[in-house]
Amino acid sequence: MDKPPADARTTSADNPGTQPRTVTTVLKPQAVLEGAGVRLKRSFPSRELDYLDPFLLLDHFASTRREDYEEGFPMHPHRGIETVTYILAGEVAHKDTLGNSGTIGAGDVQWMTAGRGILHEEMPLFRPEGVDGFQIWVNLPAKQKMTQPRYQDIRAQAIPAVVRADGTKIKIIAGSVDGVSGPINGIAVEPTCLDVLVPPRTTFAHPIPREHNAMAYVFEGEARFGAETRVGALGLAILGDGDHLSVVTGDNPVRFLLLSGKPLGEPVARHGPFVMNTRAEIEETLRDLRRGTFISA
């Protein structure tokens, strides 16, 4: 895979620019325990990468062992961020203080804008196939951190997929591909979130707005990203600036999550599930929890 296959097919993109994005670093996720004892793989935050503005967290939870996930994520608070849950396999029950409840399964997406404050829980259900999916935290700009919470529950059948002539399949959660837009809307950082499957010996190209931060998390197979960096499962490729991403497969297919968004360039103050701009705002959040004013009427 050091050179592109001589007969590699090229899949068209939406008028990509001339400067390709290269991979600046490849991160391997670390095993962590979260919630009430869920075993998952965390790409960041970590010692290597605190966050990639506007993205604050990337977790991959995948196991067929019931004991790895059944304790789930009981009721807990969030403020100042958006949490995105994308399920590949299995089923997760959820409920929140907005009155939403139900389950999300394979192919479904839950995009929750926590805003000024919300409590929710996510409990993976026992299924023979186990559970497999992602959670992503997206930062909110300062002017929206105390906005009213919002919940977008997107079912698999509402997420469009573009299938190109060479067999490349792109599920569009947010952003657009070949003139087709995803269902997620009204997000300040203008995110792109794509689930991309590229067949063997194929070249995939996709435009990314300049100055948007971008990354690709490989969860199946391997490919060459950018000019020369080979990335296999499980690896997170952090991309430098440019106009487009090029991915070349060899004898194996690759499947990856492509994320990009407009950086906010604002201060970040964290405390567990709360992300604000200053430590004083974090302290105010903790006071709201203690005095029962965290959730608005």
N, C-alpha and C positions, 0 to 999 in steps of 0.2 A: 504493500500500500504506500510505498514511498513516492510513486508517481501515479498520475491518473491512469486508469485503464485505457488502452488505446481506443477501445470501442465503446467507451462510456457514453451513454445517452445523456443529453442535457435537458432538464426540465425548465421550462420558461418561468420567468418571474415578472412582477409588475414593473417593468422598465428599471431594473437595478442600475445604480450609478456605476462609476468606473473604479472606485476604490474598494477593494474587498476588505472585510474585517478579518483580522488575524486573531489567534488565540493568545492572550497574554499570560494565562495560567490555567492549569487543570487541577481541580480540587477533588479529593475523595471524601465522601461523606463519612461522618463519625457516628458510631453507635451510641445512642442516648436513650434514657428512660424519660418519658413525659406523661402528663396526665396522671392517672392513678396507677401507672406501671406499663404503659405501652412502649414496646421496643420499636425504635425507628432509626432511620439514617438521616442525619442532619448535615447538610452541606454548609450552611451558615445560619446564624452567627457562629463563628469559631475563632480560634487563635489566628488562623490565616486570613479570614475575611469577616469583618464585623457586619457590614451590609453593603449592598450594591444599589445605591440610590436610584429609584425609590423602593427597591425590594429589601425587606428587613429579615426575612426568614424563608428557608426552603427545606422542607422535611419530606421524606419519602417513607411511607409506612407500608410494609409488604411482608406478610407471613401467612403460612397455612397452619401455624401452631396456635391453637386457641388461647393458650396462656400468654402469648405475646401481645394480644390486643384486646381481650375480652373486658378488661377493667376500664378501658376507654378514657374519655375526657369528661368527667362529671362537671356539673354546672360551675362556670368560672366567668370572670368579667373580662371585658376588653374596652379600651378607649383609645382614640386617636389614630386608628389604623383600619384597614380592610383585610379580612381574612378570606382566603380562597381555598375551597376544598374540591378536589377533582378526583373522582373515583374511577379506577381502572377495573377492579374486580371486587366482588363482595357487596356488602350493604351496610350503611351507617344510619342509625336513628338519631334524630336531632330535635331539639326544641329550644326556644329562646323567650326572652321577656317581651318580645314584640307580639307574641302569641303564635308564632310559626311553630309547626311540629310536623313530623313525618319521617320518611326515610329517603335517602339518596343511594342509588345503585350504580352499576357499571355504566360509565359514560356520562353520568350526571355531574353538574357543577353547582356549588353553593358559593355565591359571592356576597359576603356580608360586610356592609359598611358599619363599623361599630360607632363611629362618630363620638358623641359626648358620653355614650356608655350603654353597654348591653351585657346581659348575662346569657350564656348559652351552654349547651352540652352536646357532645358528639360521642355516640356509643356504638362502636362496631358490633354488628350482630354475628353470631356464630354461623358460618356457612362452610360447606365442604371445601370450597375454593379458597377459603380464608378471606383476607382483605388486602387490597393493593390500591394505593393512591397517593396523593400529594396534598400538603398544606403549604400555602404561600401567604406571607404577610406583605401587604403593599402599604406604604406610608400615605398619609393624608397631608395635604398642605396645611399650614398653620391656620388659614382662614376657614378650613373645613373640619378641623379636629373636634370642634364642639357642635357639629351639625347633628340633626336628628338621625338616628340609626335607620338603615335601609337594608333590605334583604332581597336578593335575586336568586330564585331557585330555578335553575335551568336544566331541563330534562334532556337526555341524550338525543332524542329525536328532534329537538329544537336547535341542536348544534350542527351547523352545516359542515359538510366534508367535500373538499375538492379532490377529485381523482384525476390525475394527469395521464396523458397518453402513455407515458413510460411506466405507469403503475404506482407512482408516488401518491400517497394518500395524506391529506392535510386536514385535520379537524380544527376548525376555527372557533376558539372560545372567545377571544377578543382580538380586534384588529381585522385586517382584510387580506385576502389572497385571491389573485386573479379576478378582482372585481366583486368577490363574495365577502360579506362582512359577518363577523360573529355576533352573537346575541347580547353580549355584555356592553352596556352603554353608560354614559354619564360619569365616567371615571376621569378624575383630574389629570392623572399622569399619562393618559393616552396609551394604555398598555396594549401590547401584542402578547397573546398566549396561544400557542399552536402545539398540537400533538402531531408530530410528523413521522411518517413511516416511509423510508426510502429503500427501494429494492436493491439487490446486488448490481454492481457495475453501472451505477447511475449517478449523475450529478444533479444536485438540488441547489437552486439559487433563490434567495428571497431578499427583497429590499428592506432595509432598516433605516429609519430616519437618522441622519447625522446627529451626533451629540446625545442620542438616546443610549442609555446603558443597556447592554444585552448579554444574555448567557444562554447556553444550551446544556440541558441535563440529559445524558444518554442513559436510558434504562433497559435497552435491549440492543444487542449487536455491537457494532463498532463502525467507525468511518473516519475519514480525514476531514477536519474542520479548518477552514481558512486555507492557507497555502500549504501547510505541511504537518499540522499537528494531528496525530491519530488519537482519538478518544474512544474508549470502550466503556461498557457498563461496569460499574456505576461510576460515572465521572461527570463533573461539572466543568464545562469550558467557559471561562470568562472571556468575552470578546472585546477587542479594542475598537476604536472608532473607525467609521467608514460608511460606505453606502449600502453594502449588501453582505450577506453571508453566503458562502459557497460550501457545500458538503459533498464529498465524493466517497462512494462506497466501493469496496473491492468485491471479494467473493461472497461476502455476507451482507445482509440487510442491516439497517440501523433504525431505531425508533428513539425519538428524543422529544423533550419538551423545550420549545423555544420561547423565551421570555424577553421582552424589551419594554422600556418605558422612559418617559421624560424625567430626568433627575430634578428634584425639588431644590437642592442646594441650600437647605435649611438646617439649623441645629437639630440634633437628635438626642433626646433624653429618654432613657428606657428604665422601666421597672417591671420585670415580668411581662404580663400581657398588656401593659400600658406603654404607649410611645407618644411623648409630647415633645415640645421644643425646649423647655427649661426644667430645671430641677424643681423650681417653685410650682410649676404646673403638675408635676408628679406628686408633690406633697399635697396639693389641693385635691388631687384625685384620691389619694389615700384618706384624706379627711372626709371626702364625700362618701366613701365606702363605710367609714366608721359611724357617720351620723345619719346614714340611710338616705342620702340625697344623690347617690350615684345614678340611679335610674330616674329619668324625667317622667312627668305625668303623661 
